Amino acid sequence: MRQIKPEEIKPNGRRIRKPEESSKYGTHLSPIQKEAIANAHRKPVICLDNGKIFKSCKEAALWCNSRFPEIISRAIKTNNPNKTAFGLHWSWYKEQKY
């Protein structure tokens, strides 16, 4: 084990690691892994004004000609029925299973 030099220690007492010492250094996610992660976090939304169902807030924001899907998710999370995003009312869509 190598000696730790004083300049390698932060003020809080933790050691400064070099990127090469990390076990994740140089690893990348494959496109399949990236898509799987995106699908796991994606929640369908419904526009309550016209009944259109979207796979995600991002898809709904693109339909509204916006680059900011967080506006829709914020409008849903407030639980205020008067809150709108892009002039429309939104909700999470839950499929009914029979």
C-alpha positions in Angstrom: 0.0 0.0 0.0 1.3 3.4 -0.9 1.8 6.3 1.5 -0.8 9.1 1.5 0.8 12.5 1.1 -0.6 15.4 3.1 -1.7 17.3 0.0 -3.9 14.3 -1.0 -6.1 14.8 2.1 -9.1 17.2 2.0 -9.9 19.5 5.0 -12.6 17.1 6.2 -10.0 14.3 6.5 -11.1 12.3 3.4 -8.6 11.2 0.8 -8.6 12.8 -2.7 -8.9 10.0 -5.2 -7.5 10.2 -8.7 -9.9 9.2 -11.5 -7.7 6.2 -12.4 -8.1 4.7 -9.0 -11.9 4.5 -9.3 -13.4 1.1 -10.3 -15.8 2.9 -12.7 -13.0 4.8 -14.5 -13.3 4.3 -18.3 -16.5 2.3 -18.3 -19.5 3.4 -20.3 -23.1 2.3 -20.6 -24.2 0.7 -23.8 -27.1 2.2 -25.7 -29.2 -0.8 -24.6 -28.4 -0.1 -20.9 -29.2 3.6 -21.4 -32.6 2.8 -23.0 -33.4 0.4 -20.2 -32.7 3.0 -17.6 -34.7 5.6 -19.4 -37.7 3.2 -19.7 -37.5 2.4 -16.0 -37.9 6.0 -15.1 -40.5 6.9 -17.7 -44.1 7.4 -16.6 -47.1 7.9 -18.9 -49.0 11.2 -18.7 -52.4 12.1 -20.0 -53.7 15.5 -21.0 -57.0 16.0 -19.2 -58.2 18.6 -21.7 -58.1 16.5 -24.9 -57.5 12.9 -23.5 -54.3 12.4 -25.4 -51.9 9.9 -23.7 -48.1 10.3 -23.9 -45.4 7.8 -23.0 -43.5 10.4 -20.9 -43.4 14.1 -19.9 -40.6 14.6 -22.5 -42.9 13.3 -25.3 -45.7 15.5 -24.1 -43.4 18.6 -23.9 -42.3 18.0 -27.4 -45.9 17.8 -28.5 -46.4 21.2 -26.9 -43.3 22.5 -28.7 -41.2 22.8 -25.6 -37.9 21.5 -24.5 -38.8 21.5 -20.8 -40.6 18.3 -19.6 -40.2 19.3 -16.0 -42.9 21.9 -16.4 -45.4 19.2 -16.9 -44.2 17.0 -14.0 -44.2 20.1 -11.7 -47.8 20.8 -12.7 -48.8 17.2 -11.9 -46.9 17.0 -8.6 -48.5 20.2 -7.1 -51.9 18.4 -6.7 -53.6 21.7 -7.4 -56.4 21.1 -10.0 -56.0 24.7 -11.2 -52.3 24.3 -12.1 -51.6 24.0 -15.8 -48.6 23.5 -18.0 -48.7 25.1 -21.5 -52.3 26.0 -20.8 -53.4 22.4 -20.4 -54.2 20.2 -17.3 -52.1 17.1 -16.8 -52.1 13.9 -14.8 -50.2 10.6 -14.5 -51.9 8.0 -16.6 -52.6 4.7 -14.9 -53.8 1.8 -17.2 -56.8 0.0 -15.9 -56.2 -3.8 -15.8 -59.2 -6.1 -15.8 
